């Protein structure tokens, strides 16, 4: 519940902050004809979409499991993360095209002190949002928040480059405006591809990482009653995993005794490893 509420607050703050930045960036970018600032405005528009997707994805993924969705709705988090990444890719291509045009056509823009004010305001807002969302993404291992967190820090760095471009324009150095636009587009593209791959892996039921798998195996090996482990499988359930495996125990044990071993093992794994959502153990006599 806390995970859901924290993600909801983060997405609402992201929407409010980015709507504010979109308005001031778009207005000043249009007045001055700064392609770097206009590119930054496009980026904020994409961030609004990302925050909305975070809000919707978080709401759906928080719905408990039911008869139609036995393992819950956790994968909605990754579907909407993928949508965020696709929107970022499209925005990066538009920004890249416009920035190249500015660079090769040597288009100049009119310096305005508000360019610097907007840049500084953006950096403060984005750094604040990054600190908050980065804390939440690490605390709750949430890909939606992680995607938003990356977005915020990228924006802060990009706007810093934009600020440098604005300052250099006072010395009649304009070429950096187009270069910053190109850098913005490439950075957005790289981040989007990373988020897309991470979401794709979960949606395609990528197995649990080797480190976590080895942790589970070590816990099993500590139980001397278990003679052999076989058929270890895993599948993602939202941000956690369902695992299943077969254990072989002494065939002379009573059915109750062998299943008690499995029950204790299941509880221990769930208590010790946060990444595990469900443990299914099949018991075979050796």
C-alpha contacts under 8 A as a table, 3 or more apart, distances in Angstrom:
res1	aa1	res2	aa2	distance
1	X	4	X	5.14
1	X	5	X	6.24
1	X	62	X	7.83
2	X	5	X	5.12
2	X	6	X	5.97
3	X	6	X	5.33
3	X	7	X	6.19
3	X	140	X	6.20
4	X	7	X	5.25
4	X	8	X	6.12
4	X	58	X	6.46
4	X	59	X	7.30
4	X	62	X	6.29
5	X	8	X	5.01
5	X	9	X	6.22
6	X	9	X	5.19
6	X	10	X	6.18
6	X	136	X	7.27
7	X	10	X	5.03
7	X	11	X	6.13
7	X	54	X	7.70
7	X	55	X	7.36
7	X	58	X	6.75
7	X	136	X	7.68
7	X	145	X	6.68
8	X	11	X	5.24
8	X	12	X	6.26
8	X	54	X	7.87
8	X	55	X	5.72
8	X	58	X	6.95
8	X	59	X	7.74
9	X	12	X	5.20
9	X	13	X	6.14
10	X	13	X	5.19
10	X	14	X	6.07
10	X	132	X	7.80
10	X	133	X	6.55
10	X	145	X	7.65
11	X	14	X	4.92
11	X	15	X	6.21
11	X	51	X	4.90
11	X	52	X	6.78
11	X	54	X	5.93
11	X	55	X	5.41
12	X	15	X	5.11
12	X	16	X	6.27
12	X	51	X	7.13
12	X	52	X	7.96
12	X	55	X	7.26
13	X	16	X	5.21
13	X	17	X	5.97
13	X	129	X	7.86
14	X	17	X	5.21
14	X	18	X	5.92
14	X	47	X	7.66
14	X	48	X	7.04
14	X	51	X	5.64
14	X	129	X	7.26
15	X	18	X	5.32
15	X	19	X	6.03
15	X	47	X	7.70
15	X	48	X	5.22
15	X	51	X	5.55
15	X	52	X	6.85
16	X	19	X	5.37
16	X	20	X	6.36
17	X	20	X	5.31
17	X	21	X	6.31
17	X	125	X	7.05
18	X	21	X	4.91
18	X	22	X	5.86
18	X	44	X	5.54
18	X	45	X	7.24
18	X	47	X	6.42
18	X	48	X	5.71
19	X	22	X	5.09
19	X	23	X	6.32
19	X	44	X	7.41
19	X	45	X	7.54
19	X	48	X	6.63
20	X	23	X	5.44
20	X	24	X	6.56
21	X	24	X	5.34
21	X	25	X	5.83
21	X	41	X	7.36
21	X	44	X	6.61
21	X	122	X	6.60
22	X	25	X	5.26
22	X	26	X	5.72
22	X	41	X	5.09
22	X	42	X	7.58
22	X	44	X	5.30
22	X	45	X	6.19
23	X	26	X	5.32
23	X	27	X	6.02
23	X	41	X	7.80
24	X	27	X	5.20
24	X	28	X	6.10
24	X	118	X	6.83
25	X	28	X	5.36
25	X	29	X	5.70
25	X	37	X	6.10
25	X	38	X	6.74
25	X	40	X	6.92
25	X	41	X	5.13
25	X	118	X	6.66
26	X	29	X	5.08
26	X	30	X	5.97
26	X	37	X	7.34
26	X	38	X	5.92
26	X	41	X	5.23
27	X	30	X	5.29
27	X	31	X	6.26
28	X	31	X	5.07
28	X	32	X	6.06
28	X	37	X	7.56
28	X	114	X	6.97
28	X	115	X	6.52
29	X	32	X	5.38
29	X	33	X	5.41
29	X	34	X	5.15
29	X	35	X	6.99
29	X	36	X	7.91
29	X	37	X	4.98
29	X	38	X	4.91
29	X	41	X	7.75
29	X	115	X	7.83
30	X	33	X	5.13
30	X	34	X	7.22
30	X	38	X	7.02
32	X	109	X	5.55
32	X	110	X	4.79
32	X	111	X	6.48
32	X	112	X	6.89
33	X	38	X	7.68
33	X	108	X	7.68
33	X	109	X	5.05
33	X	110	X	6.77
34	X	37	X	5.31
34	X	38	X	6.20
34	X	108	X	7.66
34	X	109	X	5.34
34	X	110	X	7.50
34	X	177	X	7.02
35	X	38	X	4.89
35	X	39	X	5.86
35	X	98	X	7.39
35	X	99	X	6.37
35	X	102	X	6.99
35	X	177	X	6.44
35	X	178	X	6.53
35	X	181	X	6.66
36	X	39	X	5.03
36	X	40	X	6.13
36	X	99	X	7.43
36	X	162	X	6.23
36	X	177	X	5.32
36	X	178	X	6.43
36	X	180	X	6.03
36	X	181	X	4.79
37	X	40	X	4.85
37	X	41	X	6.20
37	X	115	X	7.87
37	X	162	X	7.04
38	X	41	X	4.92
38	X	42	X	6.34
39	X	42	X	5.06
39	X	43	X	6.24
39	X	95	X	5.54
39	X	99	X	7.80
39	X	181	X	6.07
39	X	184	X	7.59
40	X	43	X	4.89
40	X	44	X	6.32
40	X	155	X	7.92
40	X	158	X	7.95
40	X	159	X	7.30
40	X	181	X	7.97
40	X	184	X	7.82
41	X	44	X	5.02
41	X	45	X	6.33
42	X	45	X	5.02
42	X	46	X	6.36
42	X	91	X	6.93
42	X	95	X	7.47
43	X	46	X	5.07
43	X	47	X	6.23
43	X	91	X	7.00
43	X	155	X	7.88
44	X	47	X	4.77
44	X	48	X	6.27
45	X	48	X	5.19
45	X	49	X	6.58
46	X	49	X	5.13
46	X	50	X	6.18
46	X	87	X	6.69
46	X	88	X	6.35
46	X	91	X	6.88
47	X	50	X	4.82
47	X	51	X	6.10
47	X	148	X	7.89
47	X	151	X	7.27
48	X	51	X	5.13
48	X	52	X	6.23
49	X	52	X	5.10
49	X	53	X	6.14
49	X	84	X	7.30
49	X	87	X	7.91
50	X	53	X	5.07
50	X	54	X	6.07
50	X	84	X	5.21
50	X	148	X	7.09
51	X	54	X	4.90
51	X	55	X	6.19
51	X	148	X	7.17
52	X	55	X	5.04
52	X	56	X	6.25
53	X	56	X	5.15
53	X	57	X	5.75
53	X	80	X	5.75
53	X	81	X	7.47
53	X	83	X	7.58
53	X	84	X	6.77
54	X	57	X	5.18
54	X	58	X	5.81
54	X	77	X	7.73
54	X	80	X	6.86
54	X	81	X	7.39
54	X	144	X	5.73
54	X	145	X	7.28
54	X	148	X	8.00
55	X	58	X	5.30
55	X	59	X	6.24
56	X	59	X	5.16
56	X	60	X	6.35
56	X	80	X	7.90
57	X	60	X	5.29
57	X	61	X	6.02
57	X	76	X	5.51
57	X	77	X	5.01
57	X	78	X	7.97
57	X	79	X	7.63
57	X	80	X	5.45
57	X	81	X	7.90
57	X	144	X	7.88
58	X	61	X	5.18
58	X	62	X	6.12
58	X	76	X	7.54
58	X	77	X	6.06
58	X	144	X	7.71
59	X	62	X	5.44
59	X	63	X	7.04
60	X	63	X	5.61
60	X	73	X	6.45
60	X	74	X	7.73
60	X	76	X	6.24
60	X	77	X	7.77
61	X	72	X	7.53
61	X	73	X	4.61
61	X	74	X	4.30
61	X	75	X	6.59
61	X	76	X	5.17
61	X	77	X	5.76
61	X	238	X	7.45
62	X	73	X	6.82
62	X	74	X	6.84
63	X	72	X	6.84
63	X	73	X	6.06
64	X	72	X	5.40
64	X	73	X	6.93
65	X	68	X	7.94
65	X	69	X	5.52
65	X	70	X	5.24
65	X	71	X	5.56
65	X	72	X	3.61
65	X	73	X	6.61
66	X	69	X	5.13
66	X	70	X	5.47
66	X	71	X	7.85
66	X	72	X	6.71
67	X	70	X	5.76
69	X	72	X	5.28
69	X	73	X	6.73
71	X	74	X	7.96
71	X	237	X	6.50
72	X	237	X	7.47
72	X	238	X	7.94
73	X	76	X	5.94
73	X	238	X	7.01
74	X	77	X	5.94
74	X	78	X	7.91
74	X	237	X	5.93
74	X	238	X	3.52
74	X	239	X	6.75
75	X	78	X	5.26
75	X	79	X	6.41
75	X	202	X	7.78
75	X	203	X	6.91
75	X	237	X	6.53
75	X	238	X	4.43
75	X	239	X	7.66
76	X	79	X	4.96
76	X	80	X	6.16
76	X	238	X	7.43
77	X	80	X	5.55
77	X	81	X	6.17
77	X	143	X	7.18
77	X	144	X	6.26
77	X	238	X	6.81
78	X	81	X	4.79
78	X	82	X	6.08
78	X	143	X	7.15
78	X	144	X	7.34
78	X	199	X	4.93
78	X	200	X	7.69
78	X	202	X	7.14
78	X	203	X	6.93
78	X	238	X	7.49
79	X	82	X	5.17
79	X	83	X	6.45
79	X	199	X	6.94
79	X	203	X	7.55
80	X	83	X	4.87
80	X	84	X	6.20
80	X	144	X	7.68
81	X	84	X	5.02
81	X	85	X	6.33
81	X	143	X	7.09
81	X	144	X	5.65
81	X	147	X	7.16
81	X	195	X	6.95
81	X	196	X	7.27
81	X	199	X	6.39
82	X	85	X	5.04
82	X	86	X	6.28
82	X	195	X	6.85
82	X	196	X	5.12
82	X	199	X	5.74
82	X	200	X	7.32
83	X	86	X	5.14
83	X	87	X	6.28
84	X	87	X	5.24
84	X	88	X	6.24
84	X	192	X	7.73
85	X	88	X	5.01
85	X	89	X	6.24
85	X	191	X	7.88
85	X	192	X	4.40
85	X	193	X	6.65
85	X	195	X	5.93
85	X	196	X	5.46
86	X	89	X	5.07
86	X	90	X	6.39
86	X	192	X	6.93
86	X	196	X	7.39
87	X	90	X	5.22
87	X	91	X	6.24
88	X	91	X	5.12
88	X	92	X	6.09
88	X	188	X	6.31
88	X	189	X	6.67
88	X	192	X	5.67
89	X	92	X	5.14
89	X	93	X	6.45
89	X	188	X	7.00
89	X	189	X	5.22
89	X	192	X	5.93
89	X	193	X	7.53
90	X	93	X	5.32
90	X	94	X	6.56
91	X	94	X	5.24
91	X	95	X	6.18
91	X	185	X	7.64
92	X	95	X	5.15
92	X	96	X	5.96
92	X	184	X	7.59
92	X	185	X	4.28
92	X	186	X	6.68
92	X	188	X	5.71
92	X	189	X	5.61
93	X	96	X	5.06
93	X	97	X	6.23
93	X	185	X	6.68
93	X	189	X	7.90
94	X	97	X	5.31
94	X	98	X	6.34
95	X	98	X	5.27
95	X	99	X	5.99
95	X	181	X	6.63
95	X	182	X	7.16
95	X	184	X	7.71
95	X	185	X	5.56
96	X	99	X	5.21
96	X	100	X	6.13
96	X	181	X	6.71
96	X	182	X	5.18
96	X	184	X	7.94
96	X	185	X	5.16
96	X	186	X	7.39
97	X	100	X	5.35
97	X	101	X	6.34
98	X	101	X	5.15
98	X	102	X	6.36
99	X	102	X	5.06
99	X	103	X	6.17
99	X	178	X	4.83
99	X	179	X	7.08
99	X	181	X	5.02
99	X	182	X	5.57
100	X	103	X	5.00
100	X	104	X	6.11
100	X	178	X	6.42
100	X	179	X	7.87
100	X	181	X	7.98
100	X	182	X	6.74
101	X	104	X	5.47
101	X	105	X	5.88
101	X	178	X	7.97
102	X	105	X	5.35
102	X	106	X	5.79
102	X	107	X	5.18
102	X	178	X	5.48
103	X	106	X	5.29
103	X	107	X	6.91
103	X	175	X	6.23
103	X	177	X	7.68
103	X	178	X	4.67
103	X	179	X	6.83
106	X	174	X	7.90
106	X	175	X	6.92
107	X	174	X	7.98
108	X	174	X	6.09
109	X	174	X	7.66
111	X	115	X	7.33
111	X	166	X	7.11
111	X	169	X	6.67
111	X	170	X	6.83
112	X	115	X	5.57
112	X	116	X	7.66
113	X	116	X	5.52
113	X	117	X	6.56
114	X	117	X	4.78
114	X	118	X	5.92
115	X	118	X	5.27
115	X	119	X	6.23
115	X	163	X	7.75
115	X	166	X	6.80
116	X	119	X	5.04
116	X	120	X	6.20
116	X	163	X	6.07
116	X	166	X	6.66
116	X	167	X	7.70
117	X	120	X	5.31
117	X	121	X	6.12
118	X	121	X	5.09
118	X	122	X	6.04
119	X	122	X	5.13
119	X	123	X	6.22
119	X	159	X	5.83
119	X	160	X	7.08
119	X	162	X	7.06
119	X	163	X	5.72
120	X	123	X	5.16
120	X	124	X	6.32
120	X	163	X	7.59
121	X	124	X	5.29
121	X	125	X	6.22
122	X	125	X	5.18
122	X	126	X	5.91
122	X	156	X	7.01
122	X	159	X	7.01
123	X	126	X	5.23
123	X	127	X	5.94
123	X	155	X	7.59
123	X	156	X	4.81
123	X	157	X	7.81
123	X	159	X	6.44
123	X	160	X	7.02
124	X	127	X	5.37
124	X	128	X	6.20
124	X	156	X	7.90
125	X	128	X	5.27
125	X	129	X	6.28
126	X	129	X	5.06
126	X	130	X	5.98
126	X	152	X	5.16
126	X	153	X	6.61
126	X	155	X	6.64
126	X	156	X	5.56
127	X	130	X	4.95
127	X	131	X	6.18
127	X	152	X	6.80
127	X	153	X	6.39
127	X	156	X	6.20
128	X	131	X	5.36
128	X	132	X	6.45
129	X	132	X	5.25
129	X	133	X	6.05
129	X	149	X	7.46
129	X	152	X	6.45
130	X	133	X	5.24
130	X	134	X	5.65
130	X	149	X	5.15
130	X	150	X	7.48
130	X	152	X	5.16
130	X	153	X	5.72
131	X	134	X	5.34
131	X	135	X	6.25
131	X	149	X	7.96
132	X	135	X	5.36
132	X	136	X	6.49
133	X	136	X	4.97
133	X	137	X	6.01
133	X	145	X	6.09
133	X	146	X	7.19
133	X	148	X	7.11
133	X	149	X	5.18
134	X	137	X	5.15
134	X	138	X	6.31
134	X	145	X	7.53
134	X	146	X	6.68
134	X	149	X	5.36
135	X	138	X	5.46
135	X	139	X	6.16
136	X	139	X	4.99
136	X	140	X	5.96
136	X	141	X	7.76
136	X	142	X	7.72
136	X	145	X	7.06
137	X	140	X	5.46
137	X	141	X	5.11
137	X	142	X	5.08
137	X	143	X	7.06
137	X	145	X	5.34
137	X	146	X	5.13
137	X	149	X	7.60
138	X	141	X	5.24
138	X	142	X	7.49
141	X	146	X	7.85
141	X	239	X	7.07
142	X	145	X	5.45
142	X	146	X	6.07
142	X	239	X	6.82
143	X	146	X	4.73
143	X	147	X	5.98
143	X	239	X	7.75
144	X	147	X	5.21
144	X	148	X	6.40
145	X	148	X	4.96
145	X	149	X	5.93
146	X	149	X	4.92
146	X	150	X	6.21
147	X	150	X	5.29
147	X	151	X	6.25
147	X	195	X	6.62
148	X	151	X	4.93
148	X	152	X	6.28
149	X	152	X	5.20
149	X	153	X	6.52
150	X	153	X	5.40
150	X	154	X	6.04
150	X	191	X	7.58
151	X	154	X	5.21
151	X	155	X	6.13
151	X	191	X	7.98
152	X	155	X	5.12
152	X	156	X	6.31
153	X	156	X	5.00
153	X	157	X	6.30
154	X	157	X	5.24
154	X	158	X	6.01
154	X	187	X	7.53
154	X	188	X	7.79
155	X	158	X	5.03
155	X	159	X	5.92
156	X	159	X	5.27
156	X	160	X	6.24
157	X	160	X	5.06
157	X	161	X	6.54
158	X	161	X	5.16
158	X	162	X	6.26
158	X	180	X	7.57
158	X	183	X	7.88
158	X	184	X	6.04
159	X	162	X	4.63
159	X	163	X	6.02
160	X	163	X	4.94
160	X	164	X	6.38
161	X	164	X	5.08
161	X	165	X	6.25
161	X	180	X	6.38
162	X	165	X	4.96
162	X	166	X	6.26
162	X	177	X	7.22
162	X	180	X	6.38
163	X	166	X	5.06
163	X	167	X	6.30
164	X	167	X	5.15
164	X	168	X	6.21
165	X	168	X	5.18
165	X	169	X	6.25
165	X	174	X	7.42
165	X	176	X	5.60
165	X	177	X	5.63
165	X	180	X	7.44
166	X	169	X	5.16
166	X	170	X	7.09
166	X	177	X	7.74
167	X	170	X	5.67
167	X	171	X	7.64
168	X	171	X	5.34
168	X	172	X	6.80
168	X	173	X	5.39
168	X	174	X	7.21
169	X	172	X	4.78
169	X	173	X	4.77
169	X	174	X	5.38
170	X	173	X	7.22
173	X	176	X	7.07
174	X	177	X	5.76
174	X	178	X	7.90
175	X	178	X	5.83
175	X	179	X	6.67
176	X	179	X	4.84
176	X	180	X	5.90
177	X	180	X	5.31
177	X	181	X	6.39
178	X	181	X	5.02
178	X	182	X	6.33
179	X	182	X	5.07
179	X	183	X	6.20
180	X	183	X	5.00
180	X	184	X	6.05
181	X	184	X	5.07
181	X	185	X	6.33
182	X	185	X	5.18
182	X	186	X	6.28
183	X	186	X	5.22
183	X	187	X	6.05
184	X	187	X	5.24
184	X	188	X	6.15
185	X	188	X	5.17
185	X	189	X	6.18
186	X	189	X	5.03
186	X	190	X	6.23
187	X	190	X	5.28
187	X	191	X	6.26
188	X	191	X	5.31
188	X	192	X	6.05
189	X	192	X	5.08
189	X	193	X	6.20
190	X	193	X	5.25
190	X	194	X	6.40
191	X	194	X	5.23
191	X	195	X	6.37
192	X	195	X	5.22
192	X	196	X	6.07
193	X	196	X	4.96
193	X	197	X	6.16
194	X	197	X	5.26
194	X	198	X	6.26
195	X	198	X	5.15
195	X	199	X	6.14
196	X	199	X	5.22
196	X	200	X	5.97
197	X	200	X	4.97
197	X	201	X	6.09
198	X	201	X	5.30
198	X	202	X	6.72
199	X	202	X	5.43
199	X	203	X	6.26
200	X	203	X	5.11
200	X	204	X	6.00
201	X	204	X	5.21
201	X	205	X	6.40
201	X	206	X	5.22
202	X	205	X	5.04
202	X	206	X	5.44
202	X	236	X	6.12
202	X	238	X	7.95
203	X	206	X	7.56
203	X	236	X	7.93
205	X	235	X	5.34
205	X	236	X	5.71
206	X	235	X	6.68
206	X	236	X	6.98
207	X	233	X	7.59
207	X	234	X	5.46
207	X	235	X	5.84
207	X	236	X	7.25
208	X	212	X	6.79
208	X	213	X	6.47
208	X	234	X	6.07
208	X	235	X	7.11
208	X	236	X	7.47
208	X	241	X	6.96
209	X	212	X	5.65
209	X	213	X	6.26
210	X	213	X	4.95
210	X	214	X	6.00
211	X	214	X	5.21
211	X	215	X	6.38
212	X	215	X	4.98
212	X	216	X	6.44
212	X	273	X	7.93
212	X	275	X	7.88
213	X	216	X	5.18
213	X	217	X	6.30
214	X	217	X	4.92
214	X	218	X	6.07
215	X	218	X	5.18
215	X	219	X	6.41
216	X	219	X	5.20
216	X	220	X	6.37
216	X	269	X	6.61
216	X	273	X	7.95
217	X	220	X	5.09
217	X	221	X	6.17
218	X	221	X	5.07
218	X	222	X	6.44
219	X	222	X	5.38
219	X	223	X	7.31
219	X	265	X	7.92
219	X	268	X	7.89
219	X	269	X	7.09
220	X	223	X	5.63
220	X	226	X	7.29
220	X	265	X	6.93
221	X	224	X	6.72
221	X	226	X	7.08
223	X	226	X	5.81
224	X	227	X	7.09
225	X	249	X	6.05
225	X	250	X	7.30
225	X	261	X	7.65
226	X	229	X	7.48
226	X	247	X	6.27
226	X	248	X	5.88
226	X	249	X	5.16
226	X	250	X	7.98
227	X	247	X	7.37
227	X	248	X	5.48
227	X	249	X	5.51
227	X	250	X	7.46
227	X	286	X	7.71
228	X	247	X	5.78
228	X	248	X	5.04
228	X	249	X	7.37
229	X	232	X	7.68
229	X	245	X	7.10
229	X	246	X	5.78
229	X	247	X	4.74
229	X	248	X	6.46
230	X	245	X	6.03
230	X	246	X	5.02
230	X	247	X	6.37
231	X	244	X	7.63
231	X	245	X	5.11
231	X	246	X	5.83
232	X	243	X	7.29
232	X	244	X	5.81
232	X	245	X	4.30
232	X	246	X	7.04
233	X	243	X	5.64
233	X	244	X	5.25
233	X	245	X	6.25
234	X	241	X	6.46
234	X	242	X	5.58
234	X	243	X	4.28
234	X	244	X	6.36
235	X	241	X	5.55
235	X	242	X	5.39
235	X	243	X	6.59
236	X	239	X	6.86
236	X	240	X	5.80
236	X	241	X	4.30
236	X	242	X	6.22
237	X	240	X	5.21
237	X	241	X	5.15
237	X	242	X	6.41
237	X	277	X	7.24
238	X	241	X	7.56
239	X	275	X	7.56
240	X	274	X	7.82
240	X	275	X	4.86
240	X	276	X	5.54
240	X	277	X	5.49
241	X	275	X	6.15
241	X	276	X	4.89
241	X	277	X	5.28
241	X	278	X	6.88
242	X	276	X	6.11
242	X	277	X	5.41
242	X	278	X	4.59
242	X	279	X	6.00
242	X	280	X	7.81
243	X	276	X	7.29
243	X	278	X	6.31
243	X	279	X	5.12
243	X	280	X	6.28
244	X	279	X	5.78
244	X	280	X	4.52
244	X	281	X	5.65
244	X	282	X	7.77
245	X	280	X	6.72
245	X	281	X	5.34
245	X	282	X	6.32
246	X	281	X	5.73
246	X	282	X	4.58
246	X	283	X	5.81
246	X	284	X	7.05
247	X	281	X	7.12
247	X	282	X	6.30
247	X	283	X	5.17
247	X	284	X	6.16
248	X	283	X	6.01
248	X	284	X	4.77
248	X	285	X	5.49
248	X	286	X	5.56
249	X	253	X	7.74
249	X	258	X	6.85
249	X	283	X	7.25
249	X	284	X	6.39
249	X	285	X	5.18
249	X	286	X	5.55
250	X	253	X	5.74
250	X	285	X	5.71
250	X	286	X	5.34
251	X	284	X	7.89
251	X	285	X	4.19
251	X	286	X	5.08
252	X	285	X	7.84
253	X	257	X	6.14
253	X	258	X	6.17
254	X	257	X	5.21
254	X	258	X	6.36
255	X	258	X	5.33
255	X	259	X	6.24
256	X	259	X	5.29
256	X	260	X	6.12
257	X	260	X	5.08
257	X	261	X	6.53
258	X	261	X	5.28
258	X	262	X	6.77
258	X	283	X	7.07
259	X	262	X	5.00
259	X	263	X	6.19
259	X	283	X	6.96
260	X	263	X	4.92
260	X	264	X	6.18
261	X	264	X	5.36
261	X	265	X	6.15
262	X	265	X	5.02
262	X	266	X	6.08
262	X	281	X	6.29
262	X	282	X	7.88
262	X	283	X	7.18
263	X	266	X	5.16
263	X	267	X	6.36
264	X	267	X	5.28
264	X	268	X	6.17
265	X	268	X	5.18
265	X	269	X	6.24
266	X	269	X	5.36
266	X	270	X	6.31
266	X	279	X	5.83
266	X	280	X	7.57
266	X	281	X	7.46
267	X	270	X	5.23
267	X	271	X	6.10
268	X	271	X	5.15
268	X	272	X	6.08
269	X	272	X	5.29
269	X	273	X	5.86
269	X	276	X	7.59
269	X	279	X	7.79
270	X	273	X	5.66
270	X	274	X	6.86
270	X	276	X	6.06
270	X	277	X	7.15
270	X	278	X	7.38
270	X	279	X	7.46
271	X	274	X	7.24
273	X	276	X	5.90
274	X	277	X	7.64
276	X	279	X	7.37
